[in-house]
Amino acid sequence: MPQKFAHLLPIDVEVWLRFLNNFGAHYDLFEYDIRVGLGRDPGADYEKNIRQMALDLSLRRIDCVAHNPTSITVIEVTHSAGFKALGQITGYPILYALTFPPLLPIKPLLVCGEIQSDIKPVIESLNIPYVVV
């Protein structure tokens, strides 16, 4: 597995590689494993270095941020899109904008091998862009 996909499961890497083969040319740059948010502080009962380590390790991680001249696309990759992916693709663009104030519009994109049948109407009602590959 390529190192840049280190936190994707092998089955998710397969989905991502299919996406890249079909749509990769639409983007100029791909960044992987982008950490966003503030992390979660375990509290004052812990030493400063332990608290900092906990904050660093608990940052949220975006699978991919893709760039082109007109926008930034925050991409969630999964073989089977369910509620977890739905929460990530709605929350990550907000956390990305808070962590890295953008100069271009931010777009979400869910890339998956399948969408769980009861989740598809939710994704569509929220107008979340998705690609099934």
One Martini backbone bead per residue (centre of mass of N, CA, C, O) as a GRO file, in nm:
protein
  133
    1MET     BB    1   0.097   0.035   0.023
    2PRO     BB    2   0.088   0.349   0.006
    3GLN     BB    3   0.192   0.576   0.235
    4LYS     BB    4  -0.023   0.811   0.176
    5PHE     BB    5  -0.249   0.570   0.271
    6ALA     BB    6  -0.201   0.468   0.570
    7HIS     BB    7  -0.515   0.508   0.700
    8LEU     BB    8  -0.619   0.323   0.492
    9LEU     BB    9  -0.783   0.073   0.395
   10PRO     BB   10  -0.741  -0.150   0.153
   11ILE     BB   11  -1.039  -0.125   0.047
   12ASP     BB   12  -1.017   0.191   0.021
   13VAL     BB   13  -0.784   0.206  -0.177
   14GLU     BB   14  -0.934   0.081  -0.413
   15VAL     BB   15  -1.137   0.310  -0.439
   16TRP     BB   16  -0.935   0.542  -0.475
   17LEU     BB   17  -0.795   0.437  -0.733
   18ARG     BB   18  -1.050   0.447  -0.906
   19PHE     BB   19  -1.093   0.748  -0.880
   20LEU     BB   20  -0.822   0.842  -0.996
   21ASN     BB   21  -0.861   0.710  -1.277
   22ASN     BB   22  -1.136   0.884  -1.336
   23PHE     BB   23  -1.073   1.192  -1.161
   24GLY     BB   24  -0.777   1.305  -1.111
   25ALA     BB   25  -0.758   1.530  -1.346
   26HIS     BB   26  -0.938   1.752  -1.179
   27TYR     BB   27  -0.661   1.776  -1.023
   28ASP     BB   28  -0.348   1.917  -0.893
   29LEU     BB   29  -0.383   1.830  -0.576
   30PHE     BB   30  -0.286   1.600  -0.308
   31GLU     BB   31  -0.389   1.554   0.031
   32TYR     BB   32  -0.300   1.362   0.324
   33ASP     BB   33  -0.392   1.333   0.638
   34ILE     BB   34  -0.562   1.578   0.756
   35ARG     BB   35  -0.539   1.784   1.029
   36VAL     BB   36  -0.817   1.868   1.248
   37GLY     BB   37  -0.889   2.078   1.487
   38LEU     BB   38  -0.834   2.049   1.857
   39GLY     BB   39  -0.898   1.821   2.013
   40ARG     BB   40  -0.859   1.623   2.327
   41ASP     BB   41  -0.860   1.703   2.654
   42PRO     BB   42  -0.789   1.521   2.953
   43GLY     BB   43  -0.667   1.728   3.157
   44ALA     BB   44  -0.515   1.858   3.455
   45ASP     BB   45  -0.414   1.565   3.566
   46TYR     BB   46  -0.205   1.610   3.342
   47GLU     BB   47   0.062   1.647   3.189
   48LYS     BB   48   0.155   1.857   2.945
   49ASN     BB   49   0.273   1.643   2.745
   50ILE     BB   50   0.025   1.454   2.754
   51ARG     BB   51  -0.185   1.658   2.662
   52GLN     BB   52  -0.053   1.718   2.389
   53MET     BB   53  -0.060   1.432   2.281
   54ALA     BB   54  -0.367   1.401   2.295
   55LEU     BB   55  -0.433   1.631   2.104
   56ASP     BB   56  -0.275   1.530   1.857
   57LEU     BB   57  -0.413   1.235   1.841
   58SER     BB   58  -0.728   1.371   1.831
   59LEU     BB   59  -0.726   1.459   1.566
   60ARG     BB   60  -0.867   1.498   1.280
   61ARG     BB   61  -0.889   1.296   0.966
   62ILE     BB   62  -0.840   1.355   0.642
   63ASP     BB   63  -0.806   1.178   0.368
   64CYS     BB   64  -0.866   1.424   0.146
   65VAL     BB   65  -0.719   1.706  -0.031
   66ALA     BB   66  -0.834   1.879  -0.314
   67HIS     BB   67  -0.696   2.067  -0.590
   68ASN     BB   68  -0.792   2.363  -0.766
   69PRO     BB   69  -0.833   2.678  -0.903
   70THR     BB   70  -1.153   2.697  -0.766
   71SER     BB   71  -1.100   2.462  -0.536
   72ILE     BB   72  -1.179   2.270  -0.238
   73THR     BB   73  -1.163   1.915  -0.162
   74VAL     BB   74  -1.332   1.719   0.066
   75ILE     BB   75  -1.241   1.372   0.125
   76GLU     BB   76  -1.425   1.074   0.161
   77VAL     BB   77  -1.320   0.731   0.217
   78THR     BB   78  -1.518   0.435   0.124
   79HIS     BB   79  -1.662   0.129   0.069
   80SER     BB   80  -1.905   0.195   0.295
   81ALA     BB   81  -2.164   0.412   0.321
   82GLY     BB   82  -2.252   0.570   0.624
   83PHE     BB   83  -2.290   0.749   0.906
   84LYS     BB   84  -1.994   0.803   0.942
   85ALA     BB   85  -1.945   0.936   0.664
   86LEU     BB   86  -2.161   1.152   0.694
   87GLY     BB   87  -2.029   1.299   0.934
   88GLN     BB   88  -1.757   1.357   0.799
   89ILE     BB   89  -1.861   1.515   0.536
   90THR     BB   90  -1.998   1.744   0.715
   91GLY     BB   91  -1.752   1.823   0.919
   92TYR     BB   92  -1.472   1.860   0.772
   93PRO     BB   93  -1.511   2.131   0.618
   94ILE     BB   94  -1.537   2.299   0.876
   95LEU     BB   95  -1.265   2.223   1.010
   96TYR     BB   96  -1.090   2.316   0.778
   97ALA     BB   97  -1.173   2.619   0.782
   98LEU     BB   98  -1.075   2.662   1.081
   99THR     BB   99  -0.773   2.565   1.035
  100PHE     BB  100  -0.782   2.665   0.706
  101PRO     BB  101  -0.827   2.944   0.581
  102PRO     BB  102  -0.977   3.000   0.288
  103LEU     BB  103  -0.958   3.120  -0.064
  104LEU     BB  104  -1.156   2.892  -0.136
  105PRO     BB  105  -1.388   2.690  -0.201
  106ILE     BB  106  -1.562   2.435  -0.024
  107LYS     BB  107  -1.587   2.082  -0.096
  108PRO     BB  108  -1.764   1.800  -0.081
  109LEU     BB  109  -1.665   1.433  -0.097
  110LEU     BB  110  -1.795   1.116  -0.162
  111VAL     BB  111  -1.605   0.811  -0.167
  112CYS     BB  112  -1.730   0.496  -0.303
  113GLY     BB  113  -1.846   0.163  -0.348
  114GLU     BB  114  -2.095   0.216  -0.148
  115ILE     BB  115  -2.436   0.264  -0.044
  116GLN     BB  116  -2.629   0.246   0.198
  117SER     BB  117  -2.962   0.220   0.154
  118ASP     BB  118  -3.050   0.411   0.408
  119ILE     BB  119  -2.845   0.657   0.324
  120LYS     BB  120  -2.906   0.774   0.045
  121PRO     BB  121  -3.147   0.969   0.117
  122VAL     BB  122  -2.977   1.144   0.305
  123ILE     BB  123  -2.759   1.241   0.112
  124GLU     BB  124  -2.959   1.361  -0.096
  125SER     BB  125  -3.113   1.560   0.101
  126LEU     BB  126  -2.819   1.708   0.163
  127ASN     BB  127  -2.647   1.742  -0.100
  128ILE     BB  128  -2.420   1.523  -0.123
  129PRO     BB  129  -2.152   1.459  -0.281
  130TYR     BB  130  -2.099   1.167  -0.501
  131VAL     BB  131  -1.895   0.863  -0.559
  132VAL     BB  132  -1.925   0.557  -0.735
  133VAL     BB  133  -1.651   0.293  -0.777
   0.00000   0.00000   0.00000
